[in-house]
Amino acid sequence: MFSTKGTSNQIYVRTNNGSASNDTAVDPGAFGLGALIGAPHLYRIDWYTNSVDFSIDGILVHSQPVTIASDRISAWANPSRRRQA
């Protein structure tokens, strides 16, 4: 997920493997992006069985190696397979 972690000037990406979370700050200057807070951007998350890719405005800003069960990916990719609360 993308998050500000309660800050007013920083964007983070987060993964969770079911037992631990990993938060990584995104440095927009490293990717030629302008201010991420207070301006519209297109955020995208792509899940794979061994990693999660985070993109902003079509630019890959972080790839986090994390194992995700394929049935969990399939459930999110196919709304008819999502569990009902």
C-alpha positions, 0 to 999 in steps of 0.5 A, spaced: 500 500 500 501 507 499 501 511 505 504 517 509 505 514 515 502 520 519 506 525 516 505 531 512 511 530 507 513 523 505 510 517 501 511 510 503 510 503 500 508 498 505 508 490 504 506 485 509 507 478 508 502 475 514 507 476 520 511 482 518 510 489 515 516 493 511 515 500 510 520 504 505 520 511 504 519 513 496 524 519 494 520 522 488 527 526 486 530 520 485 525 518 479 524 525 476 517 526 480 515 532 483 512 533 490 507 527 491 503 530 497 498 535 494 498 534 487 494 529 483 498 522 481 497 515 478 499 510 483 499 503 481 501 496 485 502 490 481 502 483 486 506 477 484 508 471 487 515 473 489 514 481 489 510 487 489 511 493 484 509 500 486 509 505 481 507 512 481 505 516 474 508 510 470 514 510 473 517 504 478 519 507 484 520 500 488 520 493 488 519 489 494 521 482 494 515 478 498 512 471 498 505 472 497 500 466 496 498 465 489 491 464 491 491 471 495 493 474 488 488 471 484 482 473 489 484 480 488 485 480 481 478 476 480 473 480 484 468 474 484 473 470 488 474 475 494 471 473 500 465 477 503 466 480 510 
